[in-house]
């Protein structure tokens, strides 16, 4: 599966600096996991959604 590139906004980086380091690590790890596999197991495409 193709990997996605995550681009962090400057404002996001600034917000992350306000959080405890262990929380930042958890968030960054979760986002990196989404870059590898953006569609969670068991997720379904919603019919009638704006971006179909």
C-alpha positions as CSV (number, residue, x, y, z in Angstrom):
1,X,0.0,0.0,0.0
2,X,1.2,3.5,-0.8
3,X,2.3,5.7,2.1
4,X,1.1,9.2,2.6
5,X,3.3,12.1,3.5
6,X,2.3,14.0,6.6
7,X,2.9,17.7,6.6
8,X,2.6,19.4,10.0
9,X,1.4,23.0,10.0
10,X,3.5,25.5,12.0
11,X,0.5,26.2,14.2
12,X,0.2,22.5,14.9
13,X,3.8,22.2,15.9
14,X,3.3,25.2,18.2
15,X,0.3,23.6,19.8
16,X,2.2,20.3,20.3
17,X,4.9,22.2,22.2
18,X,2.3,23.1,24.8
19,X,1.6,19.4,25.6
20,X,3.5,17.0,27.9
21,X,6.3,15.1,25.9
22,X,4.6,11.7,26.5
23,X,1.4,13.0,24.9
24,X,3.3,14.5,21.9
25,X,5.0,11.1,21.3
26,X,1.6,9.3,21.5
27,X,0.0,11.8,19.0
28,X,2.9,11.7,16.6
29,X,3.0,7.9,16.6
30,X,-0.8,7.7,15.9
31,X,-0.4,10.2,13.0
32,X,2.5,8.3,11.6
33,X,0.5,5.1,11.8
34,X,-2.2,6.8,9.7
35,X,0.3,7.7,7.1
36,X,1.1,4.0,6.7
37,X,-2.5,2.8,6.8
38,X,-5.0,5.6,6.5
39,X,-8.1,3.4,6.4
40,X,-8.7,1.7,9.7
41,X,-9.8,-1.9,9.8
42,X,-13.5,-2.2,9.8
43,X,-14.1,1.3,8.4
44,X,-16.7,1.7,5.7
45,X,-17.1,4.3,3.0
46,X,-20.2,6.4,3.8
47,X,-22.7,6.7,1.0
48,X,-23.9,10.2,0.2
49,X,-20.9,11.8,1.8
50,X,-19.5,15.0,0.3
51,X,-16.2,13.5,-0.7
52,X,-17.1,10.2,-2.4
